[in-house]
Amino acid sequence: CSSDLEPETMQINFLSIMCLIIIFSLTFTHPALSDDDVNVRKPVASPAFADHTQAMNEGAVATGKTLPILDINHGGEISVFQDDIIKRPWSSKCLQEKGKVQVIQYVAASHKAVKQNSPFTQSLLKKQFSPEQLDTTIIVHMADTVSFAEGIVTRKLADEKETYDHVSFVLDHHGIGIERWGMKRKSFAVIILDAEGRILFAKDGPLSEYEIESTLALIEKQMS
């Protein structure tokens, strides 16, 4: 989903790697979490979710609509070439052109935020959906993160990109998606799009067990 603008190439030095180990821990392939780590809600049958029409923000992100256009130039989509980490400007316009079911995750660059929907992430990974049928985009914003940590977060996203090459990892340095999409600042949002780019489900915050199961069922139904 990168634009045609010139890529920004950044070398990560040894100090940044040490900072990654010592200062900051941001994980997208989460280890198993105990009940003490995450408060998992009891399944509650929601009439709104029964029809898969739960809206995150009626003014910006609502089911049946397409996502408001989000252009990220400070940060951008992460790719790796040899030892170089490349960041290219990214636009959500590409989400309407992929022609398959999509999972969009918009998350703050903090371990606490990432843990909110780690059960969903784990459940999604276990399903092993084919990249030909399901597209995944993870956008990490740094609105509440100190500026010197950008290299650390970028390095972590690059590592994840090398592991999950079919996933798009995007860095939103200024957190412009918070206002554009009506997100909470220190949260983890999950958005499901159909093959035409319309919103099927959106929630900003932890998904309950029921919502995780229903969301995965929704994804499978859309792919059938």
N, C-alpha and C positions, 0 to 999 in steps of 0.2 A: 504493500500500500504506500510505498514511498513515492514522493514527488520527483520531478526531474531536476531539482536543485542539486548543487554540488554536495557530495557527502562530506561529513566532518569526521576525520580519522583521529583517534586518540590512542596513544600508547599508555598502558597501565604499568607503572613501575613497581619495584619490589616493595616500596613503602606502602603503596596503596593496597597491595595484597596483604601485607602485615596488618594494616588497619582493618581490612575485611575480616581477618581472623580474630583480632583482638577487640575491635570497637563495635562492629555491626554484624548482626546476624539476620539476614533476610532470606527466607526459605519458601520456595514454591512447590518443591517436592517434599511435602511435610511428612515427618515421622508420625507414627500412630500417637494419638492424643488421648490422655485420660480424661475422666469426667471432671477432674480438677482443673484441667487446662482450658476446657471449653464448656460453657453452659449450653447444653443441647436442649432445646425446647421439646416438650412432649408433643407428639403429633396431634394437631388440631385441624379438623376438616373445615377449611375456610370456603364459604360459598364463592368468594371472589376467585380463589385459586382453582376451585373445582372446574371452572370454565377457562382456566389459564388466562385470566384477564386482570391480573393484579398489576397496578401501575406504581412506579416508583415516584414519579413526580408528574402530576397531571398537566403542569405547564410546560414541561420539557420532554420528559421520557414517559410515554404512555403506550399501552398496548394497542396494536392495530396501526400505529404510526411508524415512521422511520425515525431513526435517531437524528437530532439536530446535528448539522455539520460541525465537526471538531477538527481544526487544523492545528497540528503541533509542530512548530518549527524550532523551539528551544528544547532539545532532547531528540525525540523522534524514534523511528524504528531501528532496532539493534540488529546488526549482522556481524559476522566474524569472518575475516579473510586472513589466513595464516595467523600472525600474532597481532593483527590490528583489529580493533573494535571500531566499527563504522556505524555512525548515526545519521539517518536520512530523515528529512521532514516527512511527517505522516499525516494523512487525512482520512477521516471516517467515510469519505465518499466511496472508497473502495469496498466498504462493507455491503453496499447495495449492488455490487457487481459480481460477487463471488458465486452466486447460483447454488448455494448449499446452506444447510443449517449452520448457525454460528453461535458460539458462546463467547461473550465479551465479559471480561473481568476488569473492573476499575478499582484499584486498591492503593491505599496510602503506603508509603515506603517505611513501614514500621512492622516489627515482628508481631506486635499486638494486633494490628489490623489484619495481617496475613492470616493469623490464627482464627479469625472470626469465621471464615468459610473454608478452613482446611478440611473439615469432613466432606464438604461438597467436592473439593478438588480431588481428594483421595477417591471418592466414589466415582467421579468422572474418569479418572485414570484407570480404575479397575475395569471399567466397561470396555476399554480398548477400542473405542470407535475408530473406524477408518478415517484418515485425513481426507480421503476422497469424498466422504459424506458429511464430515463435521469439521468446521474450521474454528480455531480457537485464537483469540487475541487477548493478551494480558497487558493492560496499561497501568503503569506504576507512576503515581504522582509524588512530587517532593515538596508540596506546598508547606509542610510543617517540618521539613528536614533541613539541617544545617547544610550550607552550600558545599563545604569541603567533602561531604559524604557522597556527592554525585558520582565521583569516580568509583567509589565502593559499590554503590547500587548498580552502576553501569557494568562493572566487572561481574557482579552476580548474575545480572540478566544475560550477559554474554555467555557465561557458563551454562545457564539454563538453555540458551539458544543452541549451543553445541550438543546438548543432550536431547532436546526436543526441537529438532530443526523445522518441523511442520507447524510449530506454534509461532505466532507473531508476538514479539516482545517490544513494547513501546514505552519510552520514558517521557512523562509529561513534567518537565522541569518546573514550570510555574504553576502547575495545577489548574490549567484553564478549563479542564473538563468539569471541575467542581461547580463552577458557575454555569457553564454552557449546558451541562446535563443535569444540573440541580442535585449534585452529590453532597453527601456529608464529608467533612474534611478528614476525619480519622476513621474511615470505614472501609468496607470491602463490598462492592456492588457486583451483582451477577445479572447479566442481561442475555436473554435468548432471542435470536432472530430467526425468522424462517428463510427459505431460499430466495425470497424476493427482498429481504432486508427489513421486513416489518417486525415490530416487537411483539413477541409472544408472551414473554414474562420478564419482569424486572423487579429486583429488590435490592435496596441499599442496606446492608447489615446481615447478620447471621441468618442462614436458612435453617429452619427446623428440620427434624428428621422427615416429617411428612412432606415438606417442601422439596427436600432433596430427592426423595423417591418420586414425587410427582413431576419434578423438573426433568429427571432422567427419563421417565416414561414419556414425557412430552417430546423430548429429543428423539427418542426411538420411534415414536409415532410419526414425526415429521420426516424421518428418513425412510420410512416404509413406503 
